[in-house]
Amino acid sequence: MTYDPATDSETTDSETIDSETADSETTDELPVLPTDRHTGCPFDPPAALTALSDRPVRRLRYADGHVGRLVTGHAAARAVLADPRFSSRYELLHLPMPMEGAPGELPPAPVGDILGLDAPEHTRYRRLLAGRFTVRRMRQLTGRIERFTADCLDAMEEAGTTADLVEAFARPVPTLVICELLGVPYADRGRFLGLVEVIFDQAADAGARDEAYAGLLRYVGELVLAKRAEPTDDLLSDLAAPGPGPGPGAGSGDLAAPGPAASGLSDEELAGIGGLLLAAGLDTTANMLGLGVFALLADPVQLEALRADPDLAGPASEELLRYLSVADPLLRSALEDVEVEGELIRAGETVTVSVQAANRDPRRFPDPDRLDIRRRATGHLSFGHGPHQCLGQQLARVEMTVALPALFARFPALRLAVPPGEVPLRERSSIYGVVSLPVAWGEE
């Protein structure tokens, strides 16, 4: 089955918006962020979001009544994400969509959560971690990723001719990889996979999400203490290697050690960073693999092109990242008045950057609603942009480039085992994807 792309609407060059005219709208008249994908093609942004993309920057009504901005244009999104005048600090943000039990005001980022920090705190963590996620280092993992992928495919083949691809392939591959990289025992996955699921579940009560996050920190904190005592060859051991004694990075509480690691990180910081890397490293890539396979199975022309030429795996991965945009949206807060694309964003306003919309901006990507694995999709914003651009992007690229062609080479007859409309979607998670993906590869 092939999904027909949505009918293209006319687009015009970006025009300067008269702020006084825009601000004349009452709060009740302002749009809210559309989030409902299920009414159309499961790979497309909500139709209502596409309708709001006629202007790259517009006013938006937030869940708590705050009036902020929605950015849908690609150039405007890059400008906001790269500009230090827009903050990532959680306590300055307003949520664009309601979340069960969310506090009226968001608390500051927990220790080690670099996503909710600005410079110089963010810079300190970023410099420490960036060298460990270089293109060269991630490509050195290719052999191990190929082995993990082959092992999962072997297990699928031995089990029969049907499977849930999420449970058999899309989740195990990145879980094995991130466990290997961090030094997390894969046998412990029962302790952390469920916690990560709750953390990203927007429908879960805030108390349940907080409890899950605390549980993940406790688990990683135990690992940190074990790595200090008996280091192994992995990222957590590297970061936790003992330093000369107490210093400014030392933390407090149950996870605190007598002194910081040589990295300058306290055990509390290490637990926070490790938990973040573990959660992000397995959930985002798992959902990209699951949803990416679904998209290819739904488009026989593109799937056949990949099967015929496995060297298209790199461009196909970039195009799927652009086309699917599973991690959306990104939030920032203006620290001062800033003009973007002719629109004045005032100090204190929260800005919602729609990655889905920016990645479908026809001014950047011609015919954006069509999946085209031969497209040059570089420049997409699925890993963000600017100082908070995803640390693990190169790892995700290697995983997708290895896993996708290997899957279709092993199972040339791979197909959906249910009608496309019956594939359950993760519509209420902050990371979009499929809950399960029933597939078959034997004779029909």
PAVO-161112 format. One line per 4 residues: number of its first residue (from 0); their letters; for each residue x, y, z of C-alpha. Coordinates in Angstrom, 2 decimals, padded with zeros to 5 digits. Layout:
PAVO-161112
NUM> a> X:Y:Z; ... $
***
This chain:
PAVO-161112
0> mtyd> 000.00:000.00:000.00; 001.21:003.51:-000.82; -000.02:006.57:001.03; -000.82:009.50:-001.27 $
4> patd> 000.94:012.71:-000.10; -001.28:015.51:001.10; -002.28:018.02:-001.54; 000.30:020.80:-001.67 $
8> sett> -000.97:024.24:-000.70; 000.36:027.37:-002.33; 003.45:028.79:-000.67; 004.83:032.30:-000.84 $
12> dset> 008.08:033.91:000.17; 008.29:034.84:003.83; 006.64:038.16:004.48; 007.21:040.55:007.32 $
16> idse> 004.38:040.27:009.81; 002.91:043.41:011.29; 003.29:042.66:014.99; 000.59:045.11:016.01 $
20> tads> -001.89:043.43:013.66; -000.91:039.96:014.87; -001.12:041.00:018.50; -004.65:042.32:017.96 $
24> ettd> -005.95:038.73:018.09; -007.53:037.88:021.42; -006.15:034.94:023.38; -009.24:032.83:022.70 $
28> elpv> -008.83:033.37:018.96; -005.27:032.09:018.91; -004.56:028.53:017.75; -003.30:025.80:020.06 $
32> lptd> -000.64:023.33:019.01; -002.16:020.57:016.83; -000.91:017.13:017.88; -003.41:014.66:016.37 $
36> rhtg> -001.70:012.69:013.60; -004.07:009.75:013.39; -006.73:011.39:011.23; -004.56:011.14:008.11 $
40> cpfd> -001.40:009.40:006.96; 000.46:008.24:010.10; 003.72:009.61:008.71; 002.51:013.16:008.12 $
44> ppaa> 002.22:016.07:010.55; -001.32:016.90:011.74; -003.30:018.55:008.96; -004.08:021.46:011.28 $
48> ltal> -000.35:022.03:011.84; 000.25:022.12:008.10; -002.51:024.72:007.83; -000.68:026.87:010.41 $
52> sdrp> 002.56:026.70:008.45; 001.60:029.45:006.00; 003.60:031.84:008.22; 007.01:030.79:009.58 $
56> vrrl> 006.33:032.44:012.97; 002.92:033.02:014.54; 001.32:033.50:017.94; 000.24:030.40:019.86 $
60> ryad> -001.97:029.81:022.90; -000.35:027.51:025.47; -001.98:025.02:027.82; -001.78:027.37:030.84 $
64> ghvg> -003.06:030.40:028.91; 000.38:031.81:028.14; 000.66:033.48:024.74; 003.88:032.56:022.99 $
68> rlvt> 005.01:031.65:019.49; 004.90:028.75:017.08; 007.77:028.39:014.61; 007.12:026.23:011.55 $
72> ghaa> 009.53:027.61:008.93; 012.87:025.84:008.48; 014.98:029.02:008.40; 013.16:030.48:011.39 $
76> arav> 013.58:027.25:013.35; 017.33:027.18:012.70; 017.58:030.83:013.74; 015.80:030.23:017.07 $
80> ladp> 017.68:027.02:017.92; 021.08:028.60:017.20; 020.49:031.91:019.01; 021.72:032.09:022.65 $
84> rfss> 019.03:034.69:023.32; 016.59:031.77:023.41; 016.90:029.70:026.58; 016.38:025.98:027.11 $
88> ryel> 015.94:026.30:030.88; 012.84:024.38:031.91; 011.77:026.87:034.57; 011.36:029.56:031.90 $
92> lhlp> 009.16:027.46:029.62; 005.42:026.95:029.21; 004.05:023.69:027.83; 002.19:024.02:024.52 $
96> mpme> 000.06:020.93:025.18; -001.61:019.77:028.41; 000.14:017.02:030.36; -001.53:015.03:033.11 $
100> gapg> -000.61:016.45:036.52; 002.00:018.87:035.15; 002.90:021.65:037.64; 001.84:025.21:036.91 $
104> elpp> 005.49:026.22:036.75; 008.14:023.81:035.56; 011.03:023.13:037.94; 014.67:023.62:036.93 $
108> apvg> 016.49:020.77:035.23; 017.55:017.96:037.56; 021.28:017.49:038.13; 022.90:016.10:034.98 $
112> dilg> 019.99:016.89:032.65; 021.85:018.93:030.06; 018.75:019.47:027.91; 017.38:022.05:030.33 $
116> ldap> 020.54:024.11:030.75; 022.12:027.12:029.06; 025.75:028.21:028.89; 028.00:028.12:030.81 $
120> ehtr> 026.61:025.07:032.67; 025.53:023.41:029.44; 028.87:024.18:027.78; 030.77:022.42:030.56 $
124> yrrl> 028.83:019.17:030.09; 028.79:019.44:026.32; 032.57:019.81:026.02; 033.07:016.85:028.29 $
128> lagr> 030.78:014.56:026.28; 031.14:015.74:022.68; 034.55:014.12:022.11; 033.10:010.76:023.07 $
132> ftvr> 030.43:010.89:020.33; 032.47:011.92:017.29; 031.79:010.54:013.81; 035.03:008.54:013.96 $
136> rmrq> 034.24:006.96:017.33; 030.70:006.06:016.34; 031.84:004.51:013.06; 034.25:002.37:015.03 $
140> ltgr> 031.17:000.73:016.54; 029.93:-000.42:013.12; 031.23:-003.96:013.52; 029.51:-004.41:016.87 $
144> ierf> 026.26:-002.93:015.51; 026.41:-005.34:012.56; 026.85:-008.22:015.01; 023.94:-007.13:017.21 $
148> tadc> 021.76:-006.66:014.11; 022.64:-010.12:012.77; 021.92:-011.71:016.15; 018.44:-010.16:016.24 $
152> ldam> 017.75:-011.23:012.66; 018.93:-014.77:013.46; 016.53:-014.92:016.40; 013.65:-013.68:014.23 $
156> eeag> 014.37:-016.29:011.57; 014.61:-019.12:014.10; 011.31:-018.10:015.74; 009.18:-018.57:012.63 $
160> ttad> 007.77:-016.42:009.85; 006.00:-013.69:011.85; 007.09:-011.24:014.52; 006.41:-007.96:016.23 $
164> lvea> 009.27:-006.01:014.70; 009.40:-003.62:017.65; 010.02:-006.37:020.19; 012.20:-008.53:017.92 $
168> farp> 014.31:-005.91:016.18; 013.61:-002.16:016.48; 013.99:-002.07:020.27; 016.69:-004.72:020.88 $
172> vptl> 019.21:-003.35:018.37; 019.58:000.17:019.85; 019.23:-001.20:023.38; 022.16:-003.57:022.81 $
176> vice> 024.19:-000.74:021.28; 023.61:001.86:024.00; 024.19:-000.75:026.71; 027.51:-001.66:025.09 $
180> llgv> 028.53:001.99:024.77; 027.61:003.02:028.32; 028.52:-000.22:030.05; 024.96:-001.07:031.12 $
184> pyad> 024.25:-004.82:031.43; 021.75:-005.78:028.73; 020.42:-008.40:031.13; 019.16:-005.51:033.28 $
188> rgrf> 016.84:-004.21:030.54; 013.82:-005.31:032.56; 014.81:-002.71:035.15; 015.01:000.28:032.84 $
192> lglv> 012.94:-000.23:029.65; 009.61:000.19:031.44; 010.89:003.26:033.28; 011.93:004.91:030.02 $
196> evif> 008.51:004.16:028.53; 006.78:006.00:031.38; 009.19:008.96:031.28; 008.25:009.68:027.65 $
200> dqaa> 004.52:008.97:028.10; 002.68:012.30:027.99; -000.53:010.58:029.10; 001.07:009.31:032.32 $
204> daga> 000.49:011.23:035.53; 003.29:013.62:036.44; 003.85:011.71:039.68; 004.32:008.47:037.75 $
208> rdea> 006.79:010.14:035.40; 008.74:011.60:038.33; 008.81:008.22:040.05; 010.04:006.54:036.86 $
212> yagl> 012.76:009.15:036.43; 013.86:008.70:040.05; 013.95:004.94:039.51; 016.14:005.34:036.45 $
216> lryv> 018.53:007.58:038.37; 018.74:005.06:041.20; 019.58:002.30:038.76; 022.27:004.32:036.93 $
220> gelv> 023.57:005.59:040.27; 024.17:002.02:041.39; 026.07:001.42:038.16; 028.20:004.51:038.72 $
224> lakr> 029.26:003.27:042.16; 030.05:-000.16:040.68; 032.11:001.43:037.89; 034.10:003.42:040.42 $
228> aept> 034.93:000.23:042.29; 035.54:-001.99:039.24; 035.86:000.01:036.00; 035.32:-001.63:032.63 $
232> ddll> 035.91:-000.45:029.07; 032.86:001.79:028.55; 031.67:005.39:028.71; 030.35:005.35:032.28 $
236> sdla> 033.60:003.88:033.59; 035.55:006.49:031.65; 033.52:009.36:033.10; 033.52:007.87:036.61 $
240> apgp> 037.28:007.19:036.79; 038.41:008.51:040.19; 040.07:011.90:040.44; 042.61:013.17:042.97 $
244> gpgp> 040.04:014.18:045.57; 037.04:016.38:046.38; 036.47:019.34:044.08; 033.87:021.71:042.73 $
248> gags> 032.05:018.96:040.83; 031.28:016.97:044.00; 027.60:016.37:044.72; 025.61:015.51:047.82 $
252> gdla> 023.04:012.98:048.90; 022.90:009.22:048.56; 024.77:009.19:045.24; 027.64:011.41:046.33 $
256> apgp> 031.17:010.00:046.49; 034.04:011.30:048.63; 035.49:013.10:045.60; 034.60:013.78:041.99 $
260> aasg> 035.71:011.73:039.05; 038.70:012.85:037.01; 036.07:014.25:034.63; 035.04:016.65:037.41 $
264> lsde> 031.59:015.06:037.63; 030.01:014.01:040.89; 028.21:010.69:041.11; 024.90:012.57:041.12 $
268> elag> 025.83:014.29:037.86; 027.01:010.99:036.40; 023.71:009.33:037.26; 021.78:012.16:035.60 $
272> iggl> 023.90:012.19:032.46; 023.94:008.39:032.24; 020.17:008.19:032.67; 019.63:010.79:029.95 $
276> llaa> 021.98:009.05:027.50; 020.44:005.65:028.22; 016.84:006.84:027.76; 017.47:008.95:024.68 $
280> gldt> 019.86:006.45:023.11; 017.40:003.60:023.05; 013.95:005.20:022.71; 014.51:007.63:019.85 $
284> tanm> 016.39:005.18:017.63; 014.00:002.33:018.46; 011.08:004.43:017.30; 012.90:005.63:014.19 $
288> lglg> 013.61:002.03:013.21; 010.05:000.85:013.88; 008.31:003.76:012.20; 010.92:003.86:009.42 $
292> vfal> 010.28:000.22:008.50; 006.52:000.90:008.57; 006.99:003.85:006.20; 009.08:001.79:003.78 $
296> ladp> 006.66:-001.14:003.83; 003.88:001.32:003.02; 005.82:002.65:000.01; 006.83:-000.25:-002.27 $
300> vqle> 008.64:002.01:-004.75; 011.02:003.39:-002.14; 011.45:000.00:-000.49; 012.36:-001.64:-003.80 $
304> alra> 014.91:001.13:-004.46; 016.60:000.39:-001.14; 016.53:-003.35:-001.70; 018.06:-002.89:-005.15 $
308> dpdl> 020.81:-000.58:-003.92; 021.87:-001.02:-000.26; 024.25:001.93:-000.72; 021.14:004.11:-000.48 $
312> agpa> 020.94:003.24:003.23; 022.67:006.49:004.23; 020.44:008.83:002.18; 017.40:006.72:003.11 $
316> seel> 018.15:007.14:006.82; 018.47:010.92:006.46; 015.25:011.11:004.48; 013.36:008.99:007.01 $
320> lryl> 014.65:011.20:009.81; 013.35:014.25:007.95; 010.10:012.68:006.82; 009.08:011.18:010.18 $
324> svad> 010.43:013.72:012.73; 009.74:011.51:015.76; 011.08:013.94:018.41; 008.84:016.99:018.31 $
328> pllr> 008.50:019.81:019.33; 011.47:021.70:020.80; 010.87:024.53:023.27; 012.79:027.73:023.96 $
332> sale> 012.14:030.94:025.92; 013.15:034.40:024.69; 015.53:036.09:027.14; 015.06:039.43:025.37 $
336> dvev> 013.10:040.84:022.46; 014.27:039.10:019.27; 013.09:039.56:015.69; 012.80:036.36:013.66 $
340> egel> 011.61:036.40:010.05; 010.19:039.89:010.60; 008.19:038.82:013.67; 009.04:040.36:017.05 $
344> irag> 009.27:037.69:019.73; 009.09:039.37:023.11; 011.17:038.60:026.17; 009.54:035.90:028.27 $
348> etvt> 007.59:034.31:025.45; 007.91:030.57:025.02; 008.69:029.51:021.47; 007.54:026.11:020.22 $
352> vsvq> 009.72:024.97:017.33; 007.78:022.41:015.30; 010.37:020.01:013.90; 007.66:018.25:011.89 $
356> aanr> 006.63:021.44:010.14; 010.18:022.74:009.61; 011.20:019.42:008.04; 008.25:019.71:005.64 $
360> dprr> 008.96:023.35:004.69; 008.74:023.44:000.86; 011.13:026.39:000.79; 013.85:024.03:002.07 $
364> fpdp> 012.69:020.63:000.82; 010.84:020.59:-002.54; 007.79:018.30:-002.59; 008.28:017.76:001.16 $
368> drld> 005.34:015.41:001.75; 006.82:012.74:-000.53; 009.22:010.13:000.84; 012.20:010.04:-001.53 $
372> irrr> 015.21:008.06:-000.33; 017.35:009.58:-003.09; 016.67:013.07:-001.78; 019.52:015.08:-000.30 $
376> atgh> 017.83:015.51:003.08; 020.81:016.88:004.98; 019.94:020.00:006.91; 016.84:018.49:008.49 $
380> lsfg> 016.21:019.40:012.13; 015.39:015.98:013.55; 018.51:016.15:015.73; 017.88:019.78:016.57 $
384> hgph> 020.33:022.55:015.73; 022.74:024.83:017.56; 024.31:024.22:020.96; 021.75:021.57:021.96 $
388> qclg> 022.04:019.51:018.78; 021.76:015.82:019.65; 025.01:014.33:020.95; 024.08:010.86:019.75 $
392> qqla> 023.13:011.76:016.19; 026.14:010.00:014.63; 025.39:006.84:016.59; 021.76:006.90:015.43 $
396> rvem> 022.89:007.32:011.83; 025.22:004.33:012.01; 022.52:002.18:013.64; 019.94:003.02:010.96 $
400> tval> 022.40:002.68:008.08; 023.38:-000.80:009.29; 020.02:-002.11:010.48; 017.65:-001.14:007.65 $
404> palf> 019.43:-002.78:004.67; 020.31:-005.83:006.77; 016.65:-006.37:007.68; 015.40:-006.20:004.10 $
408> arfp> 018.29:-008.29:002.79; 017.56:-011.06:005.29; 013.80:-010.98:004.66; 013.17:-009.95:001.02 $
412> alrl> 009.47:-010.84:001.39; 008.98:-008.80:004.58; 005.50:-007.28:004.73; 002.93:-005.99:007.18 $
416> avpp> 000.91:-008.75:008.83; -002.04:-006.41:009.49; -003.66:-003.63:007.46; -001.75:-000.33:007.85 $
420> gevp> -004.67:001.26:009.67; -004.43:-001.36:012.41; -000.81:-000.61:013.34; -000.99:001.01:016.82 $
424> lrer> 000.80:004.36:017.11; 002.52:006.07:020.05; 000.37:009.16:019.72; 000.64:010.29:023.34 $
428> ssiy> 004.39:009.93:023.74; 006.93:012.72:023.38; 008.73:010.34:020.99; 006.40:009.33:018.14 $
432> gvvs> 006.47:005.83:016.74; 004.64:002.53:016.64; 003.61:000.55:019.70; 004.05:-002.67:017.76 $
436> lpva> 004.62:-003.60:014.12; 003.31:-007.06:013.17; 005.25:-008.36:010.16; 005.50:-011.59:008.19 $
440> wgee> 007.96:-012.94:005.64; 006.79:-016.43:004.73; 004.48:-017.48:001.94; 001.14:-015.66:001.89 $
***
